[in-house]
Amino acid sequence: MITRLGISIILAFSVFAFATGASAQRRKTMVDLIIRGGTVVTMDGSHRVIEDGAIAVKAGRVVAVDYTKAIDGRYAAREVINAAGKVVIPGLINGHTHVPMTLFRGIADDLDLQEWLTKYIFPAEAKNVTEDFVRVGTRLGLAEMLRSGTTTYCDMYYFEDAIADETFKAGMRGVLGETVIDFPVADNKTYEQALAYSERFINHWRGNALIVPAIAPHAPYTVSEDHLKAARALSDRTGAPIVIHISETKREVDDSLKAKGASPVDYLNRIGFLNNRVIAAHMVWPSDGELDLLKKLGVGIVHNPQSNMKLASGVAPVPRMLRENLPVGLGTDGAASNNDLNLWEEMDSAAKLHKLISNDPKVVTAEEAFEMATIRGARALHLEKEIGSIEKGKRADIVIVDLESLNQTPSYNIYSDLVYSTKAGDVRTVIVEGRVVMRDRRLLTLNEETIKADARRYRERIVKSVGVKTVPED
Ligand SMILES: [Zn+2]
């Protein structure tokens, strides 16, 4: 039986307990989101890995990364995600895509670049690419990338304004450039029109939290010297990055030597095109001297191992790029030459391809491959101050990955687990700019069933338009 005195003591005690609890809560800083209890792979300057780590996020940025106990003591959040038993990584960065080309996935395989482009891709594009095509293909690509833990991608295609709109609506981050090329394409019939489109596009999206608008002259062999200079001038005027394909095949280098008396890199340098806002896809065939030049100029490089293997374009000198600390990231290229947008496969392929070709299993370690998909990839896009690692002040692009799937068991070394055993399907939760866009494998900003139905409808049209053989012949 509780006496009156007992009741008063209990009451006094609960008031005291409530008061201390509330003041402890008050002493804590309120944030929007806390991810706690996971193994945090930061990719910061010292590549710190925190067992039982936590991250506090506010207004789209990381405000603290520490042990869970330390974060729990200092922060309280409206939303808390339990990442126990999981690994928490910076969002992956796909440095080179043509995202709507997901709709051409598998349309023509097993061909070299020139035949593939001129006989299949360019005709299929001429007959099918509209703004609606681009929107449908982009949503498919965005869903595929987010589901596999990619939070930033760098793209060049047509109707890029529609791509930016879809990307922004899906809550994903993109460095997006309207392709400019010296022949009429779906959205712009002349180079001048394309350049004017690019300027409007850049002015419209500049300053957006998720979209970095860029200008994307296709390649030194499809855009004239004057037009390349005009693209560079637009970049100088606006500060927008330039996305371009450089030195993809041996044939491109040989043709350039014949036609211009210089390799693609030497030629672009001679006309004053290269600088630290350029993002160069491929760079398969640079000489040692050219790599020194690219380093001096601060040109970002994107290595696309699976696309280069599939088109037999050659093997970029990535071990040397890493030795020289060049900003080299990883890309998938368009889904028609890959045929997916999965960075986990690019990491695995990059590590293995260079071991094989160098006859040296020590080159491109798992940790280096992971770095290329994160912080080094951010350097390639000239965004290393904003993304690529989990650090105080950076944008909160964070991915939570299972660590207990069959293919990951047992676990000894986190980088080995991530690069050699983890699959895209092990990605659980994806956060971009502090916002959860996939939770426990369910996309929150895109509808997968609608996306697949729309894509299948386009397949029917594309088959009719270019006469694709859909069943193998005898
Ligand atoms: Zn490309």
Residues whose N, C-alpha, C, O or C-beta is under 5 A from the ligand:
A	BS01	ZN	D333
